[in-house]
Structure formats: structure tokens, C-alpha cells
Amino acid sequence: MANTPEYVFDTNGEPPRSELADHMRTYEAFLSLMKWGIILIALLLIGMAVFLL
């Protein structure tokens, strides 16, 4: 059988701070990427509407 991963928690049941910091940094990078991607696509669509119609 496969080994199940062991998770390390503090005595109060919360994950270690380093994992939380890594998670938050990754989430903020994801949000930033999505925001700029949507802005870029919107500008591209506006440009296409102006120059191609």
C-alpha cells in the first residue's frame, strides 16, 4: 500500500507559518497574473474593435 503523507501541525492545529507564507505568496502571484492577463486581453479586444471594424 502507498504511504500516506504526514502533515506537521502546531499544537493548536494550525499549519507552520512558512507554509502559510509560501501559500500567500503563490496566491498573490496568481491574482496578479490573472489581473494583468485580463487587462491585456481587454486591451487586445478593444484594439481589434477599433482597427478591424
Contact map, one row per residue, 1 for C-alpha under 8 A:
11100000000000000000000000000000000000000000000000000
11110000000000000000000000000000000000000000000000000
11111000000000000000000000000000000000000000000000000
01111100000000000000000000000000000000000000000000000
00111110000000000000000000000000000000000000000000000
00011111000000000000000000000000000000000000000000000
00001111100000000000000000000000000000000000000000000
00000111110000110000000000000000000000000000000000000
00000011111111110000000000000000000000000000000000000
00000001111111110000000000000000000000000000000000000
00000000111111000000000000000000000000000000000000000
00000000111111000000000000000000000000000000000000000
00000000111111100000000000000000000000000000000000000
00000000111111110000000000000000000000000000000000000
00000001110011111011000000000000000000000000000000000
00000001110001111111000000000000000000000000000000000
00000000000000111111100000000000000000000000000000000
00000000000000011111110000000000000000000000000000000
00000000000000111111111000000000000000000000000000000
00000000000000111111111100000000000000000000000000000
00000000000000001111111110000000000000000000000000000
00000000000000000111111111000000000000000000000000000
00000000000000000011111111100000000000000000000000000
00000000000000000001111111110000000000000000000000000
00000000000000000000111111111000000000000000000000000
00000000000000000000011111111100000000000000000000000
00000000000000000000001111111110000000000000000000000
00000000000000000000000111111111000000000000000000000
00000000000000000000000011111111100000000000000000000
00000000000000000000000001111111110000000000000000000
00000000000000000000000000111111111000000000000000000
00000000000000000000000000011111111100000000000000000
00000000000000000000000000001111111110000000000000000
00000000000000000000000000000111111111000000000000000
00000000000000000000000000000011111111100000000000000
00000000000000000000000000000001111111110000000000000
00000000000000000000000000000000111111111000000000000
00000000000000000000000000000000011111111100000000000
00000000000000000000000000000000001111111110000000000
00000000000000000000000000000000000111111111000000000
00000000000000000000000000000000000011111111100000000
00000000000000000000000000000000000001111111110000000
00000000000000000000000000000000000000111111111000000
00000000000000000000000000000000000000011111111100000
00000000000000000000000000000000000000001111111110000
00000000000000000000000000000000000000000111111111000
00000000000000000000000000000000000000000011111111100
00000000000000000000000000000000000000000001111111111
00000000000000000000000000000000000000000000111111111
00000000000000000000000000000000000000000000011111111
00000000000000000000000000000000000000000000001111111
00000000000000000000000000000000000000000000000111111
00000000000000000000000000000000000000000000000111111
